[in-house]
Amino acid sequence: LNEGRRVLDPFAGSCTTLLAAAMIAPSCESVGIEISGNDVVNRDDIMADFKSRKLTPPKALIQGDCTVEAVRDEARSSIDGHSFD
């Protein structure tokens, strides 16, 4: 993973992939999609984890099904319409 890349995790769960990306390449832009609601995956806790580690947080943590085009469009719009690497 190189600096400045864009990372999408379509099955984000607790966002360990995005956390690792932020550790390896702090300037990467990341977005997570997770179908589970906040009762299963607490997005506020995930963002707090990034903050406590002083890592760049994901641009978005989207609740939805990654197979739905509108959800993927929302992910792309969170990084200004660019494609993911």
Secondary structure, DSSP 8 states (H G I E B T S, - for coil): --TT-EEEETT-TT-HHHHHHHHH-TT-EEEEEESS-TTTS-HHHHHHHHHHTT----SEEEES-TTSHHHHHHHHHTTTT----
